[in-house]
Amino acid sequence: MKRLDELWYRLNSIEALRILKKHMSYDRLSSILGLPPAVLSRYVNGHVLPSSEKSRAIMAAFKREFLLDEVRRRLARDEVGAIDTSEIIHDPLLLKQIVLAELEKLMGFKVDKVMTMESDGIPVAYQLASILGIGLAIARKSKKIGVREFIEVKQIFESGAYRYIYLPRGLVRRGEYVLLVDDIIRTGGTMRAMIALCKELRANISGMFSIIALRGVKERLMEEFNIPIESFMTI
């Protein structure tokens, strides 16, 4: 990370520690992090900034001891059993915490642009693009009024049905490195459509990121396209 990014990450680890402190005692935190309660108290109260190494340990504990359970608690299923992420993607603070928890992994990707498809992927992609300080490209299921030129590809579903998706020309340039983002990888169809867009644009795909990925689907995508995939949770 750059120096300013590292400082910002360390500051956000304090925010994570404060959330943990609401749910457990200093003694419990001390046993998890291997730091004296007095040191943790100075972090929580803003008297001392944790080092980069300790910040990473705090963020790892935050994911393990709080975030994973919170995300599981907020997942819902509709009447046919499909997973609903609404309570997650409509909470900007929670989304920020999820992205921060995975940031060290994502910093390993070379990324010029974040791409997603409307609509549930937009909040996740926006948070990620904002944290990384890069542009966002949104593929849409219909042409946006006022935009004259589009890149267009066909998205084919498992049933054989299809539709076209559109990306305004110029949002992603030839040779750029693109990170594909969605809230959930269910069947891989959305990712396949965005991969087709990138091929049409002759852009490079850095990898994929989702909050939730269904086990089996994630592995098949990685094997099919030889593209790294990071997800906050695999179920």
C-alpha positions in Angstrom: 0.0 0.0 0.0 1.0 3.6 -0.5 1.9 5.5 2.6 -1.4 7.5 2.7 -3.4 4.3 2.0 -1.6 2.5 4.8 -2.4 5.3 7.2 -6.1 5.3 6.2 -6.2 1.5 6.6 -4.7 1.8 10.1 -7.3 4.4 11.1 -10.1 2.1 9.8 -8.7 -0.8 11.9 -9.4 1.4 15.0 -13.0 1.7 13.8 -13.2 -2.1 13.5 -11.6 -2.5 17.0 -14.2 -0.2 18.5 -17.0 -2.3 17.0 -15.4 -5.4 18.5 -15.2 -3.7 21.9 -19.0 -3.2 21.9 -19.4 -7.0 21.8 -16.6 -8.2 24.1 -14.4 -7.2 27.0 -10.8 -6.0 26.8 -9.7 -9.3 28.4 -11.4 -11.2 25.6 -9.9 -8.9 22.9 -6.5 -9.3 24.6 -6.7 -13.1 24.3 -7.7 -12.9 20.6 -5.1 -10.4 19.5 -2.3 -11.2 21.9 -2.1 -7.5 23.1 -2.4 -6.1 26.6 -5.7 -4.6 27.5 -4.0 -1.3 28.2 -2.6 -1.1 24.7 -6.0 -2.0 23.2 -7.6 0.8 25.3 -5.2 3.3 23.9 -6.1 2.2 20.4 -9.8 2.4 21.1 -9.6 5.8 22.6 -7.4 7.2 19.8 -4.3 7.8 21.9 -2.1 5.5 19.8 -2.3 4.3 16.2 -1.7 0.6 15.7 1.2 -0.4 13.4 0.4 -1.8 10.0 1.1 -5.3 11.2 -1.2 -4.9 14.2 -3.9 -3.3 12.0 -3.9 -6.3 9.7 -4.3 -8.6 12.8 -7.2 -6.4 14.0 -8.9 -6.6 10.6 -8.5 -10.4 10.5 -10.0 -10.7 14.0 -12.8 -8.4 13.1 -13.8 -10.5 10.1 -13.4 -13.8 12.1 -15.1 -12.7 15.3 -17.8 -10.3 14.0 -18.2 -9.7 10.2 -18.7 -13.3 9.1 -21.5 -13.9 11.7 -23.1 -10.5 10.8 -23.2 -11.3 7.1 -24.6 -14.7 7.8 -27.3 -13.2 10.0 -28.3 -10.7 7.3 -28.6 -13.3 4.5 -32.1 -14.2 3.6 -33.8 -16.6 1.2 -36.9 -15.9 -0.8 -39.9 -18.2 -1.4 -38.0 -20.3 -3.9 -34.8 -20.5 -1.8 -32.7 -17.9 -3.7 -30.3 -16.0 -1.6 -31.2 -12.3 -0.9 -28.3 -9.9 0.0 -30.5 -6.8 0.4 -29.8 -6.3 4.0 -26.1 -6.3 3.3 -25.8 -4.2 0.1 -28.1 -1.5 1.4 -25.8 -0.9 4.4 -22.9 1.3 3.2 -20.9 1.0 6.5 -21.2 -2.8 6.5 -20.1 -2.9 2.8 -17.1 -0.7 3.6 -16.1 -3.1 6.4 -16.4 -6.1 4.1 -14.2 -4.6 1.5 -11.7 -3.5 4.0 -11.6 -7.0 5.5 -10.6 -8.3 2.0 -8.5 -5.3 0.9 -5.1 -6.8 1.5 -6.0 -9.7 -1.0 -7.4 -7.2 -3.5 -4.4 -5.0 -3.4 -2.5 -7.9 -5.0 -4.5 -7.4 -8.2 -3.4 -4.9 -10.9 -6.6 -2.9 -11.4 -7.4 0.1 -13.6 -11.2 -0.1 -13.5 -13.9 -1.9 -11.5 -16.8 -3.3 -13.5 -20.2 -4.5 -12.4 -23.6 -5.1 -13.8 -26.8 -3.4 -12.6 -28.3 -3.5 -10.1 -27.2 -5.3 -6.9 -23.5 -5.3 -7.8 -23.4 -1.5 -7.9 -23.2 -0.7 -4.2 -20.4 -3.3 -3.8 -18.5 -2.0 -6.8 -18.9 1.6 -5.8 -17.4 0.9 -2.3 -14.5 -1.0 -3.8 -13.7 1.6 -6.5 -13.9 4.4 -4.0 -11.5 2.6 -1.6 -9.1 1.8 -4.4 -9.4 5.3 -5.9 -10.2 4.1 -9.4 -13.0 4.4 -11.9 -16.2 2.4 -12.1 -17.9 0.9 -15.2 -21.5 -0.3 -15.0 -23.0 -2.7 -17.5 -26.7 -2.3 -18.0 -29.6 -4.5 -19.2 -31.0 -1.7 -21.4 -29.5 1.2 -23.2 -29.2 4.3 -21.1 -31.0 7.4 -22.4 -28.6 10.1 -23.6 -25.7 7.7 -24.3 -25.2 7.2 -28.1 -22.5 4.6 -28.3 -22.4 1.3 -26.6 -20.4 -2.0 -26.5 -23.0 -4.8 -26.7 -22.8 -8.5 -25.9 -25.3 -11.3 -25.6 -25.9 -12.9 -22.2 -27.1 -16.5 -22.6 -28.9 -18.2 -19.6 -28.8 -21.9 -18.8 -32.4 -22.2 -20.0 -31.3 -21.0 -23.5 -33.0 -17.6 -23.1 -30.8 -14.6 -23.7 -30.7 -10.8 -23.5 -28.2 -8.1 -24.5 -26.2 -6.1 -22.1 -24.7 -2.7 -22.8 -21.7 -0.7 -21.6 -21.2 2.9 -22.7 -18.3 3.1 -25.1 -15.1 4.7 -23.5 -15.7 3.6 -19.9 -13.1 0.8 -20.3 -10.2 1.2 -22.7 -8.3 -1.4 -24.6 -5.5 -2.9 -22.5 -6.9 -1.8 -19.1 -7.0 -4.2 -16.2 -10.5 -4.7 -15.0 -11.8 -6.2 -11.7 -15.2 -7.8 -12.1 -17.5 -7.3 -9.1 -20.9 -8.6 -8.0 -22.8 -9.0 -4.7 -23.1 -12.8 -5.3 -21.9 -15.4 -7.7 -24.9 -17.8 -8.1 -24.5 -19.4 -11.5 -21.6 -17.4 -12.9 -23.8 -16.0 -15.7 -23.2 -12.3 -14.8 -19.5 -12.8 -14.6 -19.5 -14.6 -18.0 -21.3 -11.7 -19.5 -18.8 -9.2 -18.1 -16.0 -11.4 -19.3 -17.5 -11.3 -22.8 -17.6 -7.5 -22.5 -13.9 -7.4 -21.6 -13.0 -9.6 -24.5 -15.0 -7.3 -26.9 -13.1 -4.3 -25.4 -9.8 -6.2 -25.5 -9.3 -5.3 -21.8 -7.5 -7.5 -19.4 -9.3 -9.2 -16.5 -7.5 -8.9 -13.2 -9.9 -11.1 -11.2 -13.3 -11.3 -9.7 -14.7 -10.3 -6.4 -18.0 -11.0 -4.7 -19.4 -10.8 -1.2 -21.0 -14.3 -1.5 -20.0 -17.1 -3.8 -21.7 -20.5 -4.1 -19.3 -23.3 -3.6 -18.8 -25.3 -6.8 -19.7 -22.3 -9.0 -16.7 -20.4 -7.9 -14.4 -23.3 -8.6 -15.9 -24.0 -12.0 -15.4 -20.3 -13.0 -11.8 -20.3 -11.9 -11.1 -23.5 -13.8 -13.0 -22.4 -16.9 -11.4 -19.0 -17.3 -8.2 -19.3 -15.2 -9.1 -16.1 -13.4 -8.5 -15.6 -9.7 -11.7 -15.1 -7.6 -11.9 -13.6 -4.2 -15.1 -13.7 -2.1 -15.8 -12.6 1.4 -17.7 -15.8 2.1 -18.2 -19.0 0.2 -21.4 -21.0 1.1 
